[in-house]
Amino acid sequence: MNTLNFTAKNPFNPVNIDEDDQKTYKLHLHVQQRNARQRITTLTGLPNTYDFKTLLKDIKKRYCCSGFVADDLKATDNRFNKLLQFTGD
């Protein structure tokens, strides 16, 4: 009996989106320059249906940067209250 699960999982696939929620979302990508060579990249506007931990892990691994998930305090809609922030990319 095989108990290991080696199936590929795509973190960019949304999970359980209703017909009403299948709309076009606007993602906001902000690049802020801290000093001569360092920048901070912020991604907002992702719906809460995404798995942010897995998405963050894959982006960090692919682009060799560091990052974290935070609450977006400026979000007006509760469906989009998370942001991803990266440094070193």
C-alpha positions in Angstrom: 0.0 0.0 0.0 1.4 3.4 -1.1 0.8 6.1 1.5 2.9 8.8 -0.1 1.2 11.4 -2.2 3.5 12.7 -4.9 0.9 14.4 -7.1 1.7 17.8 -8.4 -0.3 20.7 -6.9 -0.5 24.0 -8.7 -0.7 26.8 -6.1 -2.0 29.2 -8.7 -5.3 27.4 -9.1 -8.1 28.9 -7.1 -10.1 26.7 -4.8 -13.9 26.5 -4.8 -14.8 29.6 -6.6 -18.5 30.0 -7.3 -20.0 31.1 -10.6 -20.6 34.6 -9.1 -17.0 35.0 -8.0 -15.5 34.0 -11.4 -14.8 37.6 -12.3 -11.7 39.4 -13.5 -9.7 40.6 -10.5 -7.3 43.5 -10.6 -3.9 42.7 -9.1 -1.8 45.6 -7.9 2.0 45.2 -8.1 4.0 47.9 -6.3 7.8 48.2 -6.5 9.3 50.5 -4.0 13.0 51.4 -4.1 14.6 51.5 -0.7 18.0 52.7 -1.7 20.3 52.3 -4.7 20.0 48.6 -5.2 17.3 47.3 -2.9 13.6 47.1 -3.7 10.4 46.0 -2.0 7.7 44.4 -4.2 4.2 44.3 -2.9 1.4 42.2 -4.5 -2.2 43.0 -3.4 -5.6 42.2 -4.8 -5.5 38.4 -4.6 -8.7 36.8 -3.4 -8.7 34.9 -0.1 -9.5 31.6 -1.9 -5.8 31.1 -2.7 -3.4 29.2 -0.5 -1.1 32.0 0.4 1.5 29.9 2.2 2.0 27.6 -0.7 2.0 30.4 -3.2 4.6 32.4 -1.2 6.8 29.3 -0.8 6.8 28.6 -4.6 7.5 32.3 -5.5 10.3 32.5 -3.0 11.9 29.3 -4.3 11.5 30.3 -8.0 12.8 33.9 -7.7 15.4 33.4 -4.9 13.9 36.1 -2.7 12.5 36.4 0.8 8.9 37.4 1.5 5.9 37.2 3.8 2.1 37.3 3.9 0.5 40.2 5.8 -2.9 41.6 6.4 -3.8 44.4 4.0 -5.0 47.2 6.3 -6.1 49.4 3.4 -8.3 46.7 1.8 -12.0 47.8 1.6 -13.3 44.3 0.7 -12.8 41.4 3.1 -12.3 39.0 0.2 -9.0 40.7 -0.6 -7.4 41.4 2.8 -4.0 39.7 2.3 -0.9 40.9 0.6 2.4 39.4 -0.4 5.6 41.3 0.1 9.0 40.4 -1.3 12.5 41.7 -0.9 15.7 40.7 -2.8 14.1 40.1 -6.2 
